Amino acid sequence: SPNRVRDAHFTFRSKRYGFTPNKGKNFIHGLVHSIPWNVIEVREMMDRQDPLGESIELEAGVDFVPGSPHYELFPHPHKLRVAIRVGNGTIRWTYTVDNQVGTTPIPFGFGLHPYFRYLGPRESTYLRVPATDWMEAIELLPTGRLVPVGDTSFDMRTARSLAGFSIDDVFTGMKPTEHATIEHRSAGVAIDLLASGDFTHVVVFTPADTDSFCVENQTCSTDAHNLAFLELQEAAHLLVVEPGQSFTGWVEYQIRSIE
């Protein structure tokens, strides 16, 4: 699960899972963030009819099997695959949670945490995030309360400059028909952050006095498992892959010129 897990544990269907705290008393960034992945294949894509044109793709994976440290913490046999494809000014990340050999459900969230460097002055960098709701949080952990962005000072439905705008917050209500956009107006460059419909949440992290910021597409809220346990599923959007099934989603960064 992306981002923080409150008190480094959660309960799913009566089973408690515990982790070693690595951010104060909480657990951050999930089980597969800081472990080795296996490169499965690197392939060239030559289809000129494809929107990405000539491109290259790397596929990597992590298997949850007995004997691995991550399996001991989450003892459910399944496979995680990520394919990263680069071509035609576009980077596409596709993930798959494969539970076809599993016998138990896999509750999961998937997120990306890219850092975007400022290309020019911060005041000329504009961000649009068409989320509908801001998630109230205490110490960066959402309470489950959703607040319409129009009732907050965090409304980014219209592009706003990041000058003086320093937040680390979770938003929800993202839809595949509308995507976040970063505009580096002084550099004449924009980045569109497209995503499949499972990416309902986004974390915006714009720290002061740094040379970069983050726009993090997520399939769920921070601390999603614990919110779901409290029956706050709209806020959590915890996804579950049942035995014999797989689930796939994607995020695509498209880079283009602007005037």
C-alpha positions, 0 to 999 in steps of 0.5 A: 500500500502506498504512503503511510500505514497508521501505527504500522499495522492493519486488519483485513477480514479479521487477520492482523498484519504488522510491520516494522515502523520506519516513519516514527510509529508508522510504516511508510511506502509499502512492502515492495518499495525498497526490495530487489525486483527481478528484471523479466524482459526488456523488449523493443516495440516497433509498431509505428501505428502505436501512439507511442511509436518506436519504444522500449519496455522493461518488465520487472516483478516481485513474487510473494513466495515462502522464504522471502521477507516480504512474504513473511509479512504478507503471507499470500502467494501472488505476483506483482508485475510492473512494465515501464514503457518509454517512447514518443515523449511518453512514459507509461507504467503498467502494473498487474497484481496476479492472484491466479495461483492464490487461494486468498484475497489480496487487498492492495493499493498501488501508487507512484511517487515521482519527483518533478524538478522545477524548470525555471522559477517556481512561480511559473510552475502551474499545477492542475489537479481535477480532484473533487475532494480533499482528505482531512488528515491529522499528522499526514494520516487521513481521518476518512472525512472528505471535504469538497475542494471548493470549500478549501484553500487547496482547490486545483481544479483550475491551474494554480502557481506553486509559488507559496503553495506548500502542502502534503495532502491527499485528494480523491475523486479523480476520474480517467476522463480528467487528468492532472497537468503540470505546466512549466510555463517559463520553459514551455513544457507541460506534463499530462498525468493520465491514468486508468480509472482505478487511480482515484486518489492523488497526493500533492507534495510541494515542500518549500525551498526545494528544487522539486515537487511530487504529484503521486497517482494512487489507487487508494488513500494513504492508510487505505487498509485501516480506513476500509476496516472502519468501513470508510470505503469511499475514502479508502478505495482499497482494491481486492483481487480475489483468488484466480483473478488479476488486476491491471492499471496504468499511469502515463506521463505525456510530455509536450510543448506549450507556448 
